[in-house]
Amino acid sequence: MGRPTIQSFAGSLEGYRARKGVLITTSTFTAEAREYITRIEKKIVLIDGKNLAQLMIDHDVGVAAQKTFVLKRIDSDYFETE
C-alpha cells in the first residue's frame, strides 16, 4: 500500500476532526508510505499483514490451537538427600 492511500486516509480523518487513525492491510506498506506518516501531524498507526497475523495469534482472534507443548523443569527437591 502506497503513500497516496495513506494521504487519502489522513484526509478522511480531517472530515471527522480525528487526530488519530489505524490503517490495516493484509499486504505491506511501502517505505514511502511509512516515511510519510512520520512527517504529518496526525497519528496514524499502520498494521501490515505480518503484524495483523501476529495480533490475531496474540489475542486468539480467528485462530485455533493445533498443538500444545509441555515445558518441564528438573525438580531439585526430588534429588535432595536426607
N, C-alpha and C positions, 0 to 999 in steps of 0.2 A: 504494500500500500504506500502510495507516494505523498509528497508534500501537498499537491492540490487537494487531496481528500482531507488532509489534516486542516488545511486552510478553510475549507468549506465547513468542516465540523466546528472550528473555532468561531466562524461567522455565525453559525446557527446557535451557538451558546449565547451570543450577544442578543439575539431575539428574545431570549428568556432571562436576560440580565444575569446569567450564570457566570461565575468566575472559575468554575472547575468542571471537568468532564472526564469521562473514561471512554476510550475508543478501543474496541475489541475486534480482532480479526483472527481467522483461523490460519492466515498466511503469515507474512512478515512485513515489517515496516522498512522502508528504505533508509539509508543513512541520512539522506537529505530531510526526510520526514522527522526523524529523531532529532536532528540538529535544529529544525525549525521550532519545535516546541520549547527549546531552551532560550529562544530569542523573543518569545511573546509573553505578554503579561498574564494571560490565562494559564491556569494549571491544568494540563491535560496529561492523563496517565494513559500510556499505550500498553496494551496487553496483546502480545502476538500469540500465535498458535502454540508454541512451545510453553510459554508462561501460562496460557489458558489450560493446557493439559495438566500442568503441574498443580495449578489451583484446584482443578477438578479432583485430582488424586488426593491432595491435602485435605479437602473438605468433603470427600465422599459424595461428589455430585456426578451422577451418570457413570459410575464405576462400580465394579463388584470385585470382591476379593477372590483371587484364583487359588492362591496357596498361602499357608501360614507357616512360619518357621518359628521354632522354639530355640531361644538362645540360653544355653546352660553355662553355669559357672561352677568352679570347684567349691565344695562345701568344706572349708577348713576345719570346722568343728568335728566333722566325721573322723578326721585323721588325728585328732588330738589324743594323746595317751594319758592315762591317769596315773 
